[in-house]
């Protein structure tokens, strides 16, 4: 190999020193305009410059469309009622204040809502992550009759609007019976029923049975991920005497930590900002959750308020709601990106 390289280097044409000097002299004699024309007034260069400018303007416009509403909401949350009565104030508040945030935290029970929502979201996220991992592993690695049909039902849970199930779920957990017999309004008095509304039990049952909010999506993501796990790992575990469950807990789960963290974060975030299930299962105002803080605090001076001021109060409440999620995302974004990449979901 070395001999071949040596022969190629010996046979390659060499640029003599006189040729280099001649090229340098000719370049120095060329006028600046001609050099500029040869370098910049070429079709390829002009096309590339136009494409870069067009791409920059496109990205700038998209960034404006996406970021401007966020900036407007953040700015308006610091405005006072006087700012909304002043027509000259547009984006930057003239009398910035934190009274809106203080009133929401104090009057609307923010810390109580923070504690209750954290407890509820953690419970739902942990149950959904474990149950969906178990179901997704079964769909990915075990072949049985009706596998594809059952997975179609899983996909249907992502397609069917939740509004169509709202009344049925409310009645089921308002008159919940452990025998599985639908008994609304105590028609059959001999069947005992339990009212589970205004408790965490409905969401705990739905999460533990794989029917919770967005569970179909989590099962699909985990199934795609587990399909990419080599079968040789399971075969080696079976040769070592591991059963299916021991293989799942000892081999599969440790390999799936990024994906499990991704599903956990999705479940936690969606439950944190959920307004559908919390409205269905918590009809009483006594239970303070994050959606219940989105209202005008009574201690605020609303004499100069208008609809824009009410919207600004909602913006401030929204900022308080999403702040914990932003903090969690800053620490866990690496695992989320890695999990989404490994799941094979793109677009």
Secondary structure, DSSP 8 states (H G I E B T S, - for coil): -HHHHHHHHHHS----HHHHHHHHHHHHHS-HHHHHHHHHSSHHHHHHHHHHHHHHHHHHHHHHHHHHHHHHHHHHHT--HHHHH-TT-SSS-SS--SHHHHHHHHHTTHHHHHHHHHHHHHHHHHHHHHHHHHHHHHHHH---TTHHHHHHHHHHHHHS-GGGGHHHHHHHHHTB-TT----GGGSSTTS--B--TTSSHHHHHHHHTT-STTHHHHHHHHHHHHHTS-HHHHHHHHHTT--HHHHIIIIIHHHTHHHHHHHHHHHHHHHHT--HHHHHH--STTS--GGGG-S--TTS--TT--HHHHHHHHHHHHHHHHHHHHHHHHHHHHHHHHHHHHHT---
